[in-house]
Amino acid sequence: MAFRRRNKSYPFFSQEFLIQNHADIVFCLVVFILIGLMFEVTAKTAFLFILPQYNTSTLTPDGEVSLYQYGWRDCVTVLFYFFIAIILHAVVQEYVLDKVNRRLHLSKSKHTKFNESGQLCVFYLASSIWSLYILITEGYLSNLTSLWENYPHIHLRFQVKFFYLCQLAYWLHALPELYFQKVRKEETPRQLLYISFYLLHIGAAYLLNLTRLGLVLLFLQYLSELGFHIARLVYFTDESHNKLFKVWAAGFVSTRLFTLTLSVLVVGFGLARVENQGLDLETGNFNTLLLRMTVLLVVCLTQAWLLWRFIHFQLRRWREYRQEQAARKRVTVKQQPKLVKRDAGHHENGVIKAENGASPRPKKVKAP
């Protein structure tokens, strides 16, 4: 299975060989794990990679339900879906984005941004639909008090735990993709900071048993980011279509305000009134004043940083717009026809008279 066209062959295990064939290598590892399911000796180990672990069966009025907790074996599952994310990244790049890029004929800088927005659009769209489905089926949107009631939420349904494992796997896969995609050194710090923020917030929500609040905040964040990257893709196809940025700007500010309000409501007021107070690692209870204030501080600082970047982005676009308008005005002035000035004085009987009444001196005509 080849994901990229080979224009040139490189020595085995060289840098260019790994970059060019990384998706094929990872695909072979995934197939090797899946083959392990076929044999009884290795099936148990293969299931450790593929399925979430730490499940317990609980009897409910609807029947027997499997609930999950987290543990160190989740790292093995995250590793497997880390490989899956690399393969899906290569598939989207090869069979969708590269074909569109060849038609648009973008510059190198726009080509990189187009690929970034295209990959993130696919991920944000899938994650937004998935998280919304979980919020509706679990009833978190219809009953907001369920976001903090009965804390700690150590027992997770399969779809909730699988969602968080896939989120961690995707953002971890984004780290080696910086190397595989040959991201410029100027862009690397921004990308690393961006990825680190997502890993920090998703990991904290998963480990601190704030998965319900995390689902709502991730849905809002992904929906806002999806609007931005769709607007950027449309702008790259036709630079006159920039009205979607205004729609995204309104949604971005609303998302920041709603995120801050919901975080204060759940962490600051809801968890403060829960009966289970104190730190207990065995039961997964982290409901202490220090941890609640730390979580609120991290959320507030993150939202403030995002707002600062948003304001900086809007000011830069405004300056670029003013510079373009000034350049257009200068071009228009240069293209205007110049008026021909007449000589000073007035005409009298077909002869130009100077201002003092004297006739101008006649020019001498050279002999041919």
RAQUI-V945052 format. One record per helix or strand. SS is the DSSP state (~ for helix, > for strand). FROM is the first residue (numbers start at 0). LEN is the number of residues. If there is no record, write none. Layout:
ss = (SS | SS)
from = (FROM | FROM)
len = (LEN | LEN)
This chain:
ss = (~ | ~ | > | > | ~ | ~ | ~ | > | ~ | ~ | ~ | ~ | > | > | ~ | > | > | >)
from = (14 | 39 | 54 | 62 | 73 | 107 | 143 | 155 | 157 | 184 | 210 | 243 | 277 | 284 | 288 | 345 | 350 | 358)
len = (24 | 11 | 6 | 6 | 31 | 31 | 4 | 1 | 23 | 23 | 27 | 30 | 3 | 3 | 47 | 3 | 3 | 1)
